[in-house]
Amino acid sequence: MADESTQSIVIDAAPAEIVAVIADFAAYPQWANGVKRTEVLETGADDYAAQVRFNIDQGPIKDEYVLAYDEWSTSRISWHLVKGQMQKSQEGSYAFTERGGSTEVTYTLSVQLVVPMIGLFRRKAEKMIMDTALKELKRRVENAG
């Protein structure tokens, strides 16, 4: 991934519990900021989503895009953009490291928009997206247990 942003958070849960929340795309509109609708378009042999359509609406940012999930495990989840309206490319991953009853979740993201954006502003936007996503994921996982 060229020019990516990375951020981490510790969640009081096992990696399998976190993966289960991430894999439950139907529930995203209940807890993920700006996600209005999701649709699993294709499921892989492992029963995890292989392709998912997202509809987001975060004030001035509205988009519909499809992500393909390349890897699902309790150590890593990764994906890339198949098609989008506002995005030219997206590559991302969650890496999970057990920390004695808790899990460190490291989120890596690289997004290129159709409209060019100065690198500094793009990285700032990626960090804001990741910070919000990690905090919401932590809240969802820890409140489910």
N, C-alpha and C positions, 0 to 999 in steps of 0.2 A: 504494500500500500504506500503510495507516495503521499507525503505531507499529511500525516495522520495526527490525531489527538488521542491521548490516553488518560484515563482517570480511574481511580479505584475507590471501593467502599467495603467495609466489613459488615456482613449480614449474619445475624445470630440464627443460622440454620445450616443444614447439610447441603452440599451441592445438589443432590437429587431433588430436594424440596425447591430450590431456586430454579432448577431446570424445569420442573413441573409448572411453576408459575409462568415462566417465559414461554413454555409450549402451549399454554392455554390462551390462544389468540382470541377466542370468543369473548373472554373476560376483559380484554384490553380497554374497551370503552369505559369500563367501570373504574379503572384506576390509572391509566396512562394518559397524561396530560395531552390534550389535543387530538387524541385518536377517537374518531367518530364511528368508524366501522372497520372491521377486518373480515376477510374471507379467505379461508384455506382453499387454494385452487388445486393443489396436488399434494398427495401424501406419499412419503417414501416407504421403502420396504420395512423400515424400522418403526413405522406408524407415526413418526414425527412429520410435521409439515415440511414439504419440499419447496412449495411456492405459496406465498401469502400476499394478498392485495390489501393495502392500507389506504384509508381515507383519513387525512388529517386536516384539522382546522384550528390553527393557533393564532387567532386574530388576523394579522396581515398575511400569514403563511397558510395557504390552502394547497393541498397536493393530493394526488392519487398516484400510488406507485406499487410495483410488485417486487418483492424480494425473493431470491432463491436461497434456501438454506443448504449449505455445503457440508456442515458437520454438526452433529448433535451428540454430546457426551457429557458426563459429569465433570469433565475437565475443560471442555471448550465447546462453544457454539459459534459458528461463523456463517456469514451471509454476504451476498452481493446483489446489486440492483439488476433486475431484468429489464424493467422499463419504468419511466416516470415522466411526469409532466414538467416539474420544476428542476428535477435532478438529471444530470448527465451520467453520473456514476455515484455509487455508494458501496463501500466495503466496510464491514464491521465484524466485531467478535466480542464475546464475553469469555474470559478465562477464569477458571475457578480454582482456588488454592485453599485447601482445608487448613484451618488455624485453631485446632483444639476445640471443637464444638461450634466454631464459627467458620465462615467462609469469606475469604477475600475475593471480591469480584472485580476484575479489571476489564473495563470497557474500552475498546479501541475503535475509532471511527474515522473514516475519510469520506467526505462528500464533495462532489463537484456539481455546481448548479449550472443550469442552461445559461443563465445570465452570469457573466463573469463577476467575480467578487475578489477584492484584494485579499491576499492570503491571511493577513492579520485579522481581518474581520471574519473570514470564514472559520479560522481556528477559534476565535472568540465565540462564534455561534455554535460550533461543534461542542466546545466545552460547556456552554450553557445547556445544550440539549442533553449531553451526557450527565451533567450534574443533576438535572431534573429527573432524568430517566433512572439513574442509580438510586436517588432518594425515594422515588415512587416505588421502585422495585423492592427496596429494603422495607418500606412501610407495608407493602402488600404481603411480602413473605412473612415478616415478623408478626403481623396482625392475623394472618391465617392460622398460625400455629398455636 
